[in-house]
Amino acid sequence: LLQLHRRRQNLNIDSVSEMRG
């Protein structure tokens, strides 16, 4: 469960990075 949450957090960070450009 913790691993899944970690992966989701990483995905979220990637999305923010892409949005910021």
N, C-alpha and C positions, 0 to 999 in steps of 0.2 A: 504493500500500500504506500509506504513512504517513497519507494522508488518511483512509482507512478506519479506521485505528486511532484517529485523532483523533475521528472521528464516534462510534466505540464508546465512547471515554472520556467524551464529552459525554453520551451516553445514560446511561452508568453514573452520572454526577454527577446527572443529572435524577432517576434512580431513587432515589438516596440522599436527594435533596432531598424527594421525595414521601414517602419513608418517615419522614423526620424530621418532616414536616408543617410 
